[in-house]
């Protein structure tokens, strides 16, 4: 399921972003480019962080941007960027962020299996550093595929 929602074409490596808003915009624009979300969905992801704090920094070095289906999701999908330089989000334990995901789901259930597989990937020893060390989207996708397929 994760691999269906996160094809290598929606992975970008070594992306430059100077603050968390830019990170959210860049990872969200990948979903927008593939016509999975409307532009207002990206704004909603950023507003959610402004309103609720850095709860999206779910693991050390990892942020998962999202908003509600009614905020402009057209089709369920996910994107991933690795950052050229880590970015502070204001999370007490999990800053700085090195990898950002964005996902949009057409309903609240559609993404559950994919998120479970994503957590399996992120809990793998050194996975965040391994993903950040990859130079291409194909290398990142292959690494994630290997973990998901061996789980």
N, C-alpha and C positions, 0 to 999 in steps of 0.2 A: 504494500500500500504506500509506504513512504517513497519508494522508488518511482511509483506511478505519479505521485504528486510533486516530486522534486527531480525532474529530468536534468541532465547536465546543462541543457540550454538555459536553465534558470539558476545557474550557479556562476558567480563571478569571484575571482580571486584578487587579492592585493588591492582592494578598493580604498581610495583615499576619502576620509571624512573627518572633519575637525570637531564635530560635536554629535551628541546622540540624535538630535533632530535630523541632521544630514544623513546619519546612518539609516534612520527610519525611512527617509525619503528615497535613498538609493536602493535599499532592499525592496521597498514597496514599488518602485518604478519598474522593476523586473516583472512583477505581477501585472502592472498596468500595461506594459509593452505587449504582454501575451494576452491582453484583453480579458483577464481573469477578474479584475476589479476596476471600479471607477476611481478617478483621481480623488474623490472625496473619501474613499476608504483609507488612503494614505494619511490624509488629514486626521481622520478618526483614530488611526493607530497612534499618531503623535499626540493628539489631544488626550487619549486614554492615559498615556504616560505622564502628561502634564497634570492631569486630575488625580491620578492614583499613585504616583511615585514609581520607582524603578522595579516594580514587581515582575516585570517581564525578563529581568536578568535572573533566569531560572537555575543557572548552574555557573560555576566559576568560568568567567570569560565568555558567556553565551547569553545573548538576548533573543527573545522570540516575540516579535511584533505581531499584533493581531488586533482586530476590532470585531464588532458584531456583524452577523450576516446582513442585516438591514442597512448597514453603513456603506453598502455599495459592492457587495460580492456578486459576481456574475457566474463564476464557476470555481469549484474548490481547487486550490493549488497552493504551492509553497515555493519560496525562493530562499537562497542562501548567499551571503557574501562573507568573505574573509577580509579583514581590515589590514591595510598597509601598516597602520600604527594603532595600538589599542586606544579605546575611547572610554572616558569616565562617564558613567550613567548615574552616579550617586548611590549605588548599592553598597551597603556596609560590608558585606562579605564577598560578593562575587565580581566586583570591579577589578580591573578594567575589562571591557568587552573586546574580544578578538574576533568573534564570529557572530553574525546576526542572521536570523531567519525571519521571514515574514510568511504568514499564512492567512488565507481567506477561505472560509468554509460556507457553503450555501445553507448549512444548518448546523446545529450544535453537536450533532452526532457524527457527521461525516469524517471528521479528522481524528477521531479517538484512536483508532488503530495506528495511524501514521505517527501520532504524537508518542504513543507507546514505543514504537520502533525508534523514533528519534531519541527518546530517553535511553534506550538500549545503546545506541551509538555514543551518546554523550557520557554514559557511565563507563564505557570501555576505557581502560588505563591509557592515559596520555592522548586520548582521541582529539581533544581540542588542539593541542600542539601539533599533532599529526596532520589534522585538517589544515591548520594554518601554514604548515610547511609545504603544502602542495602548491605547485605553480599554475596548474590549469584546472579548468572545471572538470575535465575528464578524469584527472587524477583524484580530485575530491569525490566525484561520483563513484569511481571504482573503489575507493577506500570505504565509503559508506556502504556500498553494495556488498562488499566482502563481510562487513560486520553483520548487516541485516540477514544475509543469506546463511551465515554460520550460527545465528542465534537460535 
